[in-house]
Amino acid sequence: MIDFGIRYQGYCSDETCTVVTGTPTPKQKEIFSIVKTAHDRAIDKVKPGVSSQEIDKAARSYIAKKDLEKYFVHATGHGVGLNLHEEPRISSLKKTNSGRRYGFYH
């Protein structure tokens, strides 16, 4: 996993990428697909008035259905802007509303 970002004209970026060197195993492909689907389900929930907890649940519940919840030990995402980690925080712990002009990258 590679986690990096830059600062440009006072604004931050934050990118996390998963890479495999060589040929991915069938298990690695399966896990990648599960995480990608969970990510897409969370992104699909991002709309005005939808709470951060609902967005988090969309990803977290899919991971749980695949019996992998013990590995989901972090928040689903966060906004970026003038600071690297900004509101909204997308997690099961903090309720905020989506639909503002924030990026969701994790």
All heavy atoms as an XYZ file, in Angstrom:
839
protein
N       0.847     -1.160      0.000
C       0.000      0.000      0.000
C       0.901      1.234      0.000
O       1.893      1.281      0.713
C      -0.906      0.000      1.231
C      -1.904      1.114      1.209
S      -3.219      0.954      2.413
C      -2.344      1.070      3.934
N       0.542      2.182     -0.821
C       1.282      3.433     -0.921
C       0.312      4.558     -0.558
O      -0.788      4.627     -1.089
C       1.837      3.652     -2.341
C       2.744      2.488     -2.746
C       2.567      4.977     -2.437
C       3.107      2.483     -4.208
N       0.709      5.406      0.362
C      -0.125      6.522      0.804
C       0.683      7.800      0.598
O       1.784      7.931      1.148
C      -0.491      6.331      2.277
C      -1.573      7.293      2.754
O      -2.313      7.833      1.907
O      -1.676      7.491      3.966
N       0.166      8.716     -0.195
C       0.928      9.928     -0.507
C      -0.008     11.086     -0.808
O      -1.218     10.912     -0.919
C       1.866      9.688     -1.706
C       1.136      9.329     -2.976
C       0.817     10.292     -3.905
C       0.777      8.013     -3.230
C       0.141      9.965     -5.077
C       0.105      7.670     -4.402
C      -0.217      8.644     -5.326
N       0.559     12.261     -0.947
C      -0.203     13.445     -1.304
C       0.735     14.601     -1.578
O       1.943     14.501     -1.388
N       0.142     15.688     -2.027
C       0.906     16.910     -2.267
C       0.114     18.089     -1.729
O      -1.065     17.973     -1.409
C       1.213     17.130     -3.767
C      -0.092     17.330     -4.565
C       2.033     15.997     -4.331
C       0.130     17.853     -5.963
N       0.790     19.197     -1.636
C       0.139     20.450     -1.290
C       0.359     21.397     -2.469
O       1.481     21.571     -2.934
C       0.758     21.030     -0.018
C      -0.064     22.128      0.598
C       0.556     22.602      1.919
N       0.411     21.640      2.976
C      -0.617     21.579      3.835
N      -1.597     22.437      3.720
N      -0.655     20.704      4.791
N      -0.751     21.965     -2.988
C      -0.676     22.866     -4.132
C      -1.524     24.091     -3.842
O      -2.722     23.966     -3.563
C      -1.167     22.160     -5.406
C      -1.154     23.044     -6.624
C       0.046     23.395     -7.235
C      -2.331     23.539     -7.150
C       0.068     24.211     -8.350
C      -2.323     24.353     -8.270
C      -1.119     24.692     -8.873
O      -1.106     25.498     -9.973
N      -0.907     25.258     -3.879
C      -1.580     26.527     -3.615
C      -2.397     26.471     -2.321
O      -3.514     26.977     -2.243
C      -2.439     26.943     -4.802
C      -1.628     27.242     -6.035
C      -2.454     27.764     -7.198
O      -3.683     27.801     -7.165
N      -1.759     28.185     -8.241
N      -1.820     25.814     -1.316
C      -2.437     25.745      0.002
C      -3.417     24.604      0.193
O      -3.917     24.393      1.294
N      -3.720     23.855     -0.860
C      -4.672     22.740     -0.763
C      -3.944     21.407     -0.761
O      -2.904     21.255     -1.399
C      -5.676     22.787     -1.921
C      -6.645     23.922     -1.762
C      -6.372     25.168     -2.301
C      -7.824     23.755     -1.045
C      -7.257     26.228     -2.135
C      -8.711     24.804     -0.876
C      -8.412     26.033     -1.424
O      -9.293     27.078     -1.252
N      -4.519     20.465     -0.062
C      -3.922     19.145      0.100
C      -4.575     18.113     -0.803
O      -5.748     18.235     -1.156
C      -4.097     18.661      1.536
S      -3.317     19.708      2.761
N      -3.822     17.107     -1.119
C      -4.372     15.898     -1.732
C      -3.971     14.731     -0.843
O      -3.046     14.837     -0.027
C      -3.846     15.695     -3.158
O      -2.497     15.287     -3.139
N      -4.662     13.635     -0.985
C      -4.375     12.449     -0.177
C      -4.792     11.245     -0.999
O      -5.956     11.119     -1.374
C      -5.170     12.512      1.133
C      -4.829     11.386      2.092
O      -3.759     10.759      1.928
O      -5.623     11.136      3.006
N      -3.863     10.391     -1.304
C      -4.134      9.241     -2.166
C      -3.540      7.989     -1.530
O      -2.396      8.002     -1.077
C      -3.506      9.464     -3.546
C      -3.768      8.380     -4.539
C      -5.218      8.349     -4.994
O      -5.860      9.413     -5.064
O      -5.704      7.255     -5.307
N      -4.312      6.946     -1.510
C      -3.848      5.647     -1.038
C      -4.060      4.649     -2.160
O      -5.164      4.538     -2.695
C      -4.620      5.193      0.216
O      -4.489      6.197      1.222
C      -4.071      3.884      0.748
N      -3.009      3.951     -2.533
C      -3.079      2.972     -3.619
C      -2.580      1.621     -3.120
O      -1.619      1.546     -2.356
C      -2.194      3.397     -4.787
S      -2.659      4.969     -5.508
N      -3.236      0.586     -3.586
C      -2.795     -0.779     -3.299
C      -2.197     -1.337     -4.571
O      -2.810     -1.251     -5.639
C      -3.988     -1.642     -2.847
O      -4.567     -1.034     -1.694
C      -3.551     -3.052     -2.510
N      -1.015     -1.881     -4.454
C      -0.339     -2.446     -5.620
C       0.126     -3.865     -5.301
O       0.325     -4.221     -4.142
C       0.878     -1.593     -6.054
C       0.443     -0.211     -6.508
C       1.891     -1.479     -4.946
N       0.261     -4.646     -6.334
C       0.808     -5.993     -6.226
C       1.997     -6.063     -7.161
O       1.904     -5.638     -8.319
C      -0.239     -7.056     -6.624
C       0.384     -8.444     -6.670
C      -1.421     -7.033     -5.691
N       3.098     -6.555     -6.658
C       4.230     -6.795     -7.546
C       4.115     -8.230     -8.038
O       3.767     -9.137     -7.291
C       5.575     -6.574     -6.826
O       5.634     -7.412     -5.683
C       5.733     -5.124     -6.390
N       4.359     -8.421     -9.301
C       4.187     -9.753     -9.875
C       2.726     -9.995    -10.223
O       1.949     -9.066    -10.402
N       2.363    -11.227    -10.292
C       1.000    -11.620    -10.653
C       0.172    -11.784     -9.385
O       0.579    -12.510     -8.470
C       1.023    -12.956    -11.430
O       1.872    -12.800    -12.570
C      -0.370    -13.349    -11.876
N      -0.978    -11.108     -9.302
C      -1.806    -11.251     -8.107
C      -2.372    -12.670     -7.989
O      -2.720    -13.294     -9.004
C      -2.921    -10.230     -8.294
C      -2.934     -9.903     -9.736
C      -1.567    -10.198    -10.271
N      -2.461    -13.140     -6.765
C      -3.045    -14.458     -6.516
C      -4.563    -14.356     -6.628
O      -5.126    -13.258     -6.535
C      -2.681    -14.959     -5.107
O      -3.323    -14.113     -4.143
C      -1.175    -14.983     -4.887
N      -5.231    -15.471     -6.782
C      -6.696    -15.438     -6.781
C      -7.260    -14.804     -5.502
O      -8.243    -14.061     -5.564
C      -7.089    -16.907     -6.910
C      -5.945    -17.531     -7.667
C      -4.728    -16.812     -7.123
N      -6.662    -15.058     -4.354
C      -7.125    -14.468     -3.095
C      -6.944    -12.954     -3.115
O      -7.824    -12.211     -2.669
C      -6.379    -15.090     -1.907
C      -6.890    -14.650     -0.563
C      -8.285    -15.167     -0.331
C      -8.724    -14.920      1.093
N     -10.091    -15.383      1.322
N      -5.825    -12.461     -3.612
C      -5.604    -11.015     -3.712
C      -6.629    -10.374     -4.634
O      -7.154     -9.309     -4.336
C      -4.180    -10.723     -4.210
C      -3.115    -11.008     -3.182
C      -1.721    -10.935     -3.762
O      -1.477    -11.325     -4.905
N      -0.788    -10.432     -2.960
N      -6.937    -11.021     -5.725
C      -7.952    -10.497     -6.652
C      -9.321    -10.471     -5.975
O     -10.080     -9.511     -6.141
C      -8.019    -11.350     -7.915
C      -6.838    -11.174     -8.828
C      -7.006    -12.063    -10.051
C      -5.848    -11.931    -11.004
N      -6.039    -12.747    -12.219
N      -9.636    -11.512     -5.207
C     -10.916    -11.569     -4.507
C     -11.035    -10.434     -3.483
O     -12.053     -9.732     -3.437
C     -11.059    -12.919     -3.793
C     -12.305    -13.025     -2.952
C     -12.329    -14.267     -2.078
O     -11.341    -15.029     -2.052
O     -13.352    -14.455     -1.400
N      -9.995    -10.237     -2.679
C     -10.007     -9.174     -1.657
C     -10.105     -7.810     -2.325
O     -10.870     -6.946     -1.895
C      -8.761     -9.246     -0.747
C      -8.725    -10.566      0.014
C      -8.701     -8.059      0.195
C      -9.866    -10.791      0.965
N      -9.367     -7.593     -3.389
C      -9.441     -6.318     -4.104
C     -10.860     -6.060     -4.590
O     -11.392     -4.957     -4.452
C      -8.469     -6.301     -5.287
C      -8.512     -5.009     -6.052
C      -7.725     -3.939     -5.654
C      -9.355     -4.839     -7.138
C      -7.772     -2.729     -6.338
C      -9.419     -3.637     -7.823
C      -8.624     -2.587     -7.418
N     -11.485     -7.059     -5.150
C     -12.853     -6.915     -5.657
C     -13.833     -6.580     -4.533
O     -14.714     -5.735     -4.701
C     -13.273     -8.203     -6.365
O     -14.602     -8.107     -6.802
N     -13.680     -7.220     -3.389
C     -14.551     -6.950     -2.240
C     -14.381     -5.508     -1.774
O     -15.360     -4.789     -1.556
C     -14.266     -7.947     -1.095
C     -14.740     -9.352     -1.496
C     -14.927     -7.489      0.210
C     -14.250    -10.451     -0.577
N     -13.143     -5.070     -1.637
C     -12.882     -3.700     -1.179
C     -13.377     -2.683     -2.201
O     -13.978     -1.671     -1.839
C     -11.378     -3.504     -0.865
C     -11.060     -2.049     -0.573
C     -10.966     -4.391      0.300
N     -13.180     -2.954     -3.473
C     -13.660     -2.046     -4.525
C     -15.183     -1.941     -4.496
O     -15.742     -0.850     -4.610
C     -13.184     -2.549     -5.891
C     -13.725     -1.794     -7.087
C     -13.032     -0.463     -7.267
C     -13.327      0.167     -8.614
N     -14.544      0.952     -8.661
N     -15.869     -3.051     -4.325
C     -17.329     -3.029     -4.259
C     -17.793     -2.247     -3.039
O     -18.728     -1.438     -3.133
C     -17.895     -4.462     -4.242
O     -17.512     -5.109     -5.462
C     -19.415     -4.461     -4.111
N     -17.152     -2.468     -1.897
C     -17.506     -1.724     -0.683
C     -17.293     -0.224     -0.899
O     -18.137      0.599     -0.524
C     -16.682     -2.223      0.501
N     -16.190      0.143     -1.514
C     -15.888      1.538     -1.839
C     -16.985      2.130     -2.716
O     -17.508      3.213     -2.442
C     -14.538      1.599     -2.552
C     -14.222      2.909     -3.183
N     -14.600      3.220     -4.474
C     -13.579      3.987     -2.710
C     -14.195      4.445     -4.760
N     -13.566      4.932     -3.713
N     -17.345      1.414     -3.767
C     -18.358      1.906     -4.702
C     -19.721      2.056     -4.020
O     -20.459      3.000     -4.307
C     -18.469      0.986     -5.907
C     -17.230      1.024     -6.788
O     -16.387      1.928     -6.611
O     -17.103      0.133     -7.652
N     -20.054      1.142     -3.123
C     -21.320      1.243     -2.398
C     -21.344      2.488     -1.514
O     -22.375      3.155     -1.396
C     -21.560     -0.009     -1.563
C     -21.943     -1.195     -2.415
C     -22.121     -2.445     -1.580
N     -22.565     -3.530     -2.432
C     -23.483     -4.415     -2.094
N     -24.043     -4.364     -0.896
N     -23.832     -5.361     -2.934
N     -20.218      2.797     -0.893
C     -20.139      4.008     -0.067
C     -20.272      5.253     -0.936
O     -21.043      6.163     -0.612
C     -18.824      4.029      0.717
N     -19.566      5.307     -2.039
C     -19.628      6.461     -2.943
C     -21.052      6.672     -3.444
O     -21.539      7.799     -3.529
C     -18.650      6.290     -4.128
C     -17.204      6.320     -3.649
C     -18.903      7.336     -5.211
C     -16.739      7.627     -3.060
N     -21.745      5.587     -3.757
C     -23.125      5.690     -4.239
C     -24.062      6.310     -3.205
O     -25.096      6.873     -3.561
C     -23.664      4.313     -4.643
C     -23.062      3.808     -5.941
O     -22.445      4.603     -6.686
O     -23.195      2.592     -6.206
N     -23.716      6.226     -1.928
C     -24.549      6.782     -0.860
C     -24.343      8.280     -0.654
O     -25.135      8.928      0.018
C     -24.252      6.074      0.477
C     -24.863      4.727      0.609
C     -26.331      4.868      0.864
C     -26.971      3.536      1.149
N     -28.398      3.654      1.315
N     -23.276      8.840     -1.189
C     -22.948     10.246     -0.950
C     -23.934     11.136     -1.693
O     -23.878     11.268     -2.919
C     -21.501     10.575     -1.366
C     -21.206     12.058     -1.159
C     -20.516      9.715     -0.601
N     -24.843     11.710     -0.929
C     -25.865     12.614     -1.461
C     -26.229     13.607     -0.367
O     -26.029     13.330      0.821
C     -27.115     11.828     -1.870
C     -26.888     10.892     -3.042
C     -28.133     10.095     -3.355
C     -27.961      9.176     -4.526
N     -26.890      8.248     -4.480
N     -26.769     14.747     -0.721
C     -27.193     15.703      0.304
C     -28.143     15.053      1.312
O     -29.064     14.317      0.938
C     -27.912     16.792     -0.496
C     -27.290     16.722     -1.851
C     -27.021     15.244     -2.077
N     -27.866     15.291      2.577
C     -28.720     14.803      3.650
C     -28.401     13.407      4.149
O     -28.950     12.969      5.155
N     -27.527     12.681      3.468
C     -27.153     11.343      3.908
C     -26.044     11.484      4.952
O     -25.053     12.171      4.716
C     -26.686     10.466      2.718
C     -26.205      9.109      3.206
C     -27.800     10.317      1.704
N     -26.223     10.839      6.096
C     -25.236     10.980      7.172
C     -23.956     10.218      6.849
O     -23.953      9.252      6.086
C     -25.807     10.475      8.494
O     -25.842      9.061      8.522
N     -22.870     10.669      7.458
C     -21.585      9.995      7.292
C     -21.664      8.563      7.802
O     -21.012      7.673      7.265
C     -20.484     10.764      8.011
O     -20.796     10.894      9.379
N     -22.473      8.339      8.820
C     -22.639      6.984      9.351
C     -23.297      6.068      8.321
O     -22.936      4.899      8.208
C     -23.453      7.010     10.637
C     -22.685      7.627     11.795
C     -23.566      7.879     13.001
O     -24.718      8.262     12.858
N     -23.014      7.659     14.177
N     -24.258      6.576      7.567
C     -24.914      5.766      6.527
C     -23.933      5.425      5.403
O     -23.971      4.318      4.857
C     -26.111      6.500      5.949
C     -27.280      6.640      6.902
C     -28.397      7.482      6.303
O     -29.085      6.974      5.396
O     -28.538      8.647      6.732
N     -23.086      6.383      5.059
C     -22.081      6.144      4.015
C     -21.108      5.070      4.491
O     -20.814      4.117      3.769
C     -21.346      7.454      3.667
C     -22.337      8.458      3.077
C     -20.192      7.185      2.697
C     -21.814      9.881      3.014
N     -20.640      5.211      5.722
C     -19.736      4.225      6.300
C     -20.392      2.843      6.333
O     -19.773      1.841      5.974
C     -19.339      4.654      7.715
C     -18.389      3.671      8.366
O     -17.175      3.781      8.126
O     -18.877      2.777      9.103
N     -21.646      2.799      6.734
C     -22.360      1.521      6.847
C     -22.478      0.815      5.501
O     -22.424     -0.420      5.425
C     -23.745      1.737      7.441
C     -24.489      0.456      7.700
C     -25.824      0.726      8.355
C     -26.572     -0.583      8.587
N     -27.884     -0.359      9.189
N     -22.621      1.579      4.423
C     -22.719      0.973      3.098
C     -21.469      0.156      2.783
O     -21.566     -0.944      2.227
C     -22.932      2.049      2.035
N     -20.317      0.667      3.140
C     -19.069     -0.063      2.916
C     -18.880     -1.147      3.968
O     -18.593     -2.305      3.653
C     -17.884      0.900      2.951
N     -19.045     -0.781      5.216
C     -18.757     -1.688      6.325
C     -19.667     -2.921      6.317
O     -19.208     -4.039      6.584
C     -18.887     -0.922      7.652
C     -18.138     -1.540      8.787
C     -18.063     -0.570      9.967
N     -17.266      0.600      9.669
C     -15.941      0.659      9.723
N     -15.254     -0.414     10.055
N     -15.303      1.777      9.444
N     -20.934     -2.749      5.978
C     -21.844     -3.894      5.983
C     -21.497     -4.882      4.863
O     -21.630     -6.097      5.042
C     -23.300     -3.437      5.880
O     -23.544     -2.814      4.639
N     -21.030     -4.371      3.728
C     -20.623     -5.273      2.647
C     -19.384     -6.072      3.052
O     -19.315     -7.278      2.817
C     -20.367     -4.497      1.353
C     -20.044     -5.408      0.205
C     -21.064     -6.125     -0.415
C     -18.748     -5.573     -0.236
C     -20.779     -6.993     -1.459
C     -18.456     -6.436     -1.280
C     -19.465     -7.147     -1.879
O     -19.170     -8.014     -2.905
N     -18.431     -5.408      3.667
C     -17.222     -6.091      4.153
C     -17.615     -7.161      5.179
O     -17.080     -8.276      5.167
C     -16.231     -5.083      4.773
C     -15.750     -4.070      3.725
C     -15.068     -5.789      5.466
C     -14.751     -4.559      2.724
N     -18.553     -6.829      6.052
C     -19.011     -7.781      7.074
C     -19.669     -9.001      6.435
O     -19.479    -10.132      6.916
C     -19.973     -7.101      8.044
N     -20.443     -8.802      5.379
C     -21.087     -9.933      4.679
C     -20.050    -10.906      4.132
O     -20.340    -12.087      3.943
C     -21.950     -9.438      3.524
C     -23.245     -8.827      3.943
C     -24.039     -8.369      2.728
C     -25.235     -7.560      3.145
N     -25.950     -6.995      1.999
N     -18.870    -10.418      3.882
C     -17.791    -11.257      3.358
C     -16.898    -11.796      4.482
O     -15.828    -12.351      4.218
C     -16.943    -10.464      2.358
C     -17.735     -9.940      1.180
C     -18.329    -11.078      0.369
C     -19.084    -10.566     -0.845
N     -19.592    -11.661     -1.674
N     -17.331    -11.603      5.734
C     -16.593    -12.067      6.926
C     -15.189    -11.475      7.031
O     -14.257    -12.132      7.471
C     -16.527    -13.597      6.980
C     -17.885    -14.221      7.173
O     -18.711    -13.640      7.914
O     -18.140    -15.288      6.576
N     -15.050    -10.219      6.653
C     -13.751     -9.546      6.704
C     -13.760     -8.326      7.619
O     -12.811     -7.545      7.616
C     -13.327     -9.143      5.290
C     -13.091    -10.299      4.322
C     -12.894     -9.782      2.900
C     -11.908    -11.139      4.773
N     -14.834     -8.147      8.407
C     -14.951     -6.928      9.212
C     -13.809     -6.752     10.211
O     -13.460     -5.636     10.560
C     -16.308     -6.849      9.917
C     -16.551     -7.900     10.960
C     -17.181     -9.178     10.436
O     -17.158     -9.440      9.212
O     -17.686     -9.941     11.269
N     -13.186     -7.834     10.664
C     -12.086     -7.695     11.626
C     -10.884     -6.970     11.016
O     -10.032     -6.468     11.733
C     -11.682     -9.048     12.196
C     -11.020     -9.980     11.223
C     -10.702    -11.301     11.879
C     -10.107    -12.270     10.883
N      -9.839    -13.562     11.494
N     -10.831     -6.895      9.694
C      -9.735     -6.202      9.023
C     -10.054     -4.745      8.702
O      -9.175     -3.991      8.299
C      -9.371     -6.928      7.722
C      -8.965     -8.353      7.950
C      -9.811     -9.392      7.595
C      -7.747     -8.665      8.541
C      -9.450    -10.713      7.812
C      -7.378     -9.980      8.772
C      -8.231    -10.995      8.404
O      -7.870    -12.297      8.625
N     -11.303     -4.353      8.887
C     -11.741     -2.977      8.582
C     -11.607     -2.176      9.871
O     -12.569     -1.956     10.580
C     -13.177     -3.007      8.080
C     -13.612     -1.773      7.331
C     -14.769     -1.817      6.571
C     -12.906     -0.582      7.374
C     -15.212     -0.699      5.877
C     -13.327      0.541      6.681
C     -14.487      0.473      5.934
N     -10.400     -1.721     10.152
C     -10.076     -1.134     11.462
C      -9.898      0.384     11.409
O      -9.369      0.973     12.348
C      -8.823     -1.801     12.061
C      -9.079     -3.275     12.311
C      -7.616     -1.622     11.128
N     -10.344      0.999     10.345
C     -10.165      2.443     10.193
C     -11.471      3.066      9.698
O     -12.422      2.358      9.381
C      -9.038      2.733      9.198
C      -9.227      2.014      7.899
N     -10.122      2.421      6.932
C      -8.668      0.878      7.425
C     -10.091      1.585      5.924
N      -9.230      0.638      6.189
N     -11.477      4.368      9.614
C     -12.646      5.065      9.062
C     -12.731      4.800      7.561
O     -11.740      4.438      6.920
C     -12.537      6.564      9.330
N     -13.891      5.021      7.010
C     -14.083      4.832      5.573
C     -13.447      5.959      4.766
O     -12.930      5.741      3.689
C     -15.592      4.729      5.255
O     -16.093      3.574      5.920
C     -15.864      4.605      3.775
N     -13.459      7.184      5.289
C     -12.868      8.277      4.538
C     -12.955      9.597      5.265
O     -13.391      9.670      6.410
N     -12.533     10.628      4.568
C     -12.527     11.979      5.130
C     -12.432     12.983      3.995
O     -12.078     12.644      2.870
C     -11.345     12.160      6.097
C     -10.014     11.911      5.445
N      -9.357     12.875      4.706
C      -9.227     10.820      5.408
C      -8.214     12.376      4.256
N      -8.120     11.115      4.657
N     -12.760     14.202      4.317
C     -12.596     15.277      3.364
C     -11.145     15.719      3.307
O     -10.346     15.413      4.188
N     -10.788     16.415      2.241
C      -9.473     17.040      2.117
C      -9.685     18.471      1.642
O     -10.697     18.790      1.033
C      -8.533     16.295      1.133
C      -8.185     14.932      1.650
C      -9.129     16.215     -0.256
N      -8.745     19.309      1.948
C      -8.848     20.712      1.553
C      -7.618     21.448      2.015
O      -6.506     21.092      1.656
N      -7.810     22.446      2.871
C      -6.666     23.189      3.408
C      -5.881     22.339      4.404
O      -4.697     22.579      4.619
C      -7.135     24.489      4.065
C      -7.761     25.493      3.096
C      -8.314     26.696      3.856
C      -6.765     25.942      2.035
N      -6.543     21.367      4.994
C      -5.883     20.399      5.866
C      -5.993     19.030      5.224
O      -6.920     18.758      4.460
C      -6.535     20.378      7.253
C      -6.291     21.663      7.994
O      -5.154     22.073      8.188
N      -7.363     22.331      8.372
N      -5.073     18.160      5.569
C      -5.056     16.826      4.980
C      -6.286     16.014      5.360
O      -6.876     15.330      4.533
C      -3.789     16.091      5.421
C      -3.597     14.688      4.866
C      -3.612     14.682      3.348
C      -2.312     14.100      5.396
N      -6.681     16.084      6.620
C      -7.865     15.351      7.088
C      -8.872     16.369      7.603
O      -8.650     16.994      8.622
C      -7.481     14.368      8.205
C      -6.516     13.333      7.748
N      -5.197     13.354      8.149
C      -6.657     12.273      6.934
C      -4.574     12.324      7.595
N      -5.440     11.652      6.851
N      -9.967     16.527      6.863
C     -10.997     17.509      7.204
C     -12.358     16.846      7.316
O     -12.538     15.695      6.932
C     -11.102     18.580      6.109
C      -9.941     19.500      5.996
C     -10.222     20.672      5.064
O     -11.256     20.687      4.370
O      -9.391     21.588      5.039
N     -13.310     17.643      7.771
C     -14.703     17.217      7.729
C     -15.129     17.104      6.279
O     -14.613     17.831      5.439
C     -15.594     18.238      8.454
C     -15.316     18.342      9.948
C     -15.653     17.085     10.713
O     -16.534     16.302     10.267
O     -15.037     16.858     11.746
N     -16.008     16.235      5.969
C     -16.637     15.320      6.904
C     -15.761     14.100      7.138
O     -14.985     13.712      6.271
C     -17.932     14.923      6.208
C     -17.592     14.993      4.758
C     -16.596     16.129      4.633
N     -15.876     13.534      8.300
C     -15.218     12.272      8.618
C     -16.252     11.178      8.363
O     -17.343     11.230      8.906
C     -14.781     12.229     10.071
C     -13.987     13.451     10.460
C     -12.544     13.140     10.652
N     -11.865     14.307     11.170
C     -10.792     14.818     10.624
N     -10.281     14.277      9.560
N     -10.202     15.869     11.138
N     -15.914     10.238      7.541
C     -16.840      9.161      7.188
C     -16.478      7.943      8.027
O     -15.520      7.223      7.748
C     -16.774      8.817      5.685
C     -16.925     10.075      4.833
C     -17.815      7.774      5.329
C     -18.210     10.839      5.058
N     -17.228      7.763      9.099
C     -16.985      6.629      9.986
C     -18.282      6.249     10.677
O     -19.284      6.956     10.579
C     -15.911      6.968     11.024
O     -16.455      7.716     12.085
N     -18.238      5.160     11.384
C     -19.409      4.706     12.128
C     -19.582      5.500     13.417
O     -20.625      5.421     14.052
C     -19.283      3.210     12.449
O     -18.117      2.980     13.221
N     -18.589      6.283     13.782
C     -18.595      6.965     15.075
C     -19.142      8.378     15.046
O     -19.670      8.859     16.025
C     -17.172      7.002     15.643
C     -16.510      5.653     15.824
C     -15.083      5.833     16.304
C     -17.312      4.779     16.773
N     -18.998      9.069     13.942
C     -19.343     10.484     13.911
C     -20.405     10.758     12.860
O     -20.249     10.387     11.705
C     -18.108     11.332     13.603
C     -18.385     12.808     13.697
C     -17.122     13.614     13.620
C     -17.481     15.068     13.780
N     -16.385     15.943     13.684
N     -21.467     11.416     13.266
C     -22.556     11.714     12.332
C     -22.395     13.130     11.782
O     -22.415     14.098     12.513
C     -23.909     11.573     13.019
C     -25.061     11.749     12.069
C     -26.376     11.473     12.741
C     -27.500     11.630     11.751
N     -28.796     11.330     12.324
N     -22.209     13.204     10.467
C     -22.218     14.476      9.750
C     -23.037     14.245      8.492
O     -23.274     13.116      8.096
C     -20.797     14.950      9.366
O     -20.185     13.956      8.549
C     -19.941     15.222     10.584
N     -23.459     15.294      7.859
C     -24.216     15.154      6.621
C     -23.302     15.320      5.425
O     -22.408     16.151      5.425
C     -25.344     16.186      6.548
C     -26.475     15.837      7.475
O     -26.753     14.662      7.705
N     -27.119     16.838      8.018
N     -23.551     14.518      4.394
C     -22.794     14.636      3.150
C     -23.479     15.669      2.261
O     -24.446     16.290      2.648
C     -22.715     13.282      2.455
O     -23.991     12.889      2.004
N     -22.976     15.800      1.058
C     -23.589     16.709      0.113
C     -22.930     18.070      0.086
O     -23.343     18.951     -0.638
N     -21.890     18.245      0.866
C     -21.135     19.490      0.797
C     -20.030     19.297     -0.249
O     -19.860     18.220     -0.776
C     -20.545     19.787      2.170
C     -21.627     19.997      3.206
C     -21.003     20.423      4.524
N     -22.032     20.456      5.525
C     -22.067     19.714      6.609
N     -21.112     18.861      6.847
N     -23.049     19.825      7.471
N     -19.272     20.326     -0.472
C     -18.212     20.227     -1.470
C     -16.951     19.672     -0.824
O     -15.986     20.369     -0.547
C     -17.950     21.583     -2.081
C     -19.101     22.035     -2.948
C     -18.907     23.395     -3.480
N     -17.521     23.663     -3.841
C     -17.095     24.790     -4.330
N     -17.923     25.772     -4.540
N     -15.847     24.976     -4.620
N     -16.960     18.387     -0.574
C     -15.803     17.689     -0.015
C     -15.464     16.512     -0.896
O     -16.332     15.945     -1.540
C     -16.111     17.155      1.388
C     -16.346     18.197      2.435
C     -17.589     18.332      3.020
C     -15.328     19.039      2.851
C     -17.822     19.278      3.997
C     -15.556     19.991      3.829
C     -16.789     20.098      4.391
O     -17.035     21.031      5.357
N     -14.210     16.116     -0.886
C     -13.809     14.905     -1.600
C     -13.801     13.714     -0.662
O     -13.519     13.844      0.510
N     -14.096     12.551     -1.192
C     -14.063     11.304     -0.430
C     -13.095     10.391     -1.154
O     -13.375      9.929     -2.250
C     -15.458     10.659     -0.379
C     -16.469     11.556      0.280
C     -17.281     12.372     -0.474
C     -16.573     11.601      1.652
C     -18.206     13.207      0.124
C     -17.495     12.436      2.260
C     -18.309     13.231      1.496
N     -11.963     10.127     -0.544
C     -10.921      9.415     -1.263
C     -10.537      8.088     -0.656
O      -9.875      7.329     -1.318
C      -9.680     10.302     -1.379
C      -9.954     11.518     -2.205
C     -10.103     12.763     -1.631
C     -10.127     11.420     -3.577
C     -10.394     13.879     -2.390
C     -10.409     12.532     -4.342
C     -10.529     13.753     -3.745
O     -10.806     14.839     -4.495
N     -10.892      7.796      0.550
C     -10.444      6.535      1.148
C     -11.549      5.544      1.198
O     -12.665      5.821      1.390
C      -9.895      6.747      2.544
C      -8.575      7.430      2.525
N      -8.357      8.584      3.181
C      -7.451      7.148      1.897
C      -7.122      8.966      2.990
N      -6.558      8.113      2.203
